Amino acid sequence: MARTPQHDVVVVGAGLAGLRAAITLGHAGRDVVVLEAADTVGGRQRTDAVDGFLLDRGFQVLNPAYPAVRRWVDIQALRLKPFPVGVQVRRERGLATLADPRRHPSILAATLRSGLLAPR
């Protein structure tokens, strides 16, 4: 009869929370095994290649000011790039830009032309 492996902790799921839990427990001296149903780690965070495009799913915005992020993530290694808060919406005549003009005054004209604003 095959011997059953023994571990202190079984972490179910190799998403960000599961992987962080496994690392923390491992650093605390626990014998940890991580079980994941998918063929990749990351949980809901992943990048898929579709028709030559890379599509990010899940947690696309990472705020480096979060205390947990500062403790556990090598921010410099990620080479993060800032981007303006707003959206671009594909419409019949092209892309329309919508953003808060108080935060991004240079986008005011594009936001007004977007056709996405409505009076109160």
Secondary structure, 3 states (H helix, E strand, C coil): CCCCCCCCEEEECCEHHHHHHHHHHHHCCCCEEEECCCCCCECCCEEEEECCEEEEECCCCCCCCCHHHHHHCCHHHHCCCCCCCEEEEEECCEEEEEECCCCCHHHHHHHHHCCCCCCC
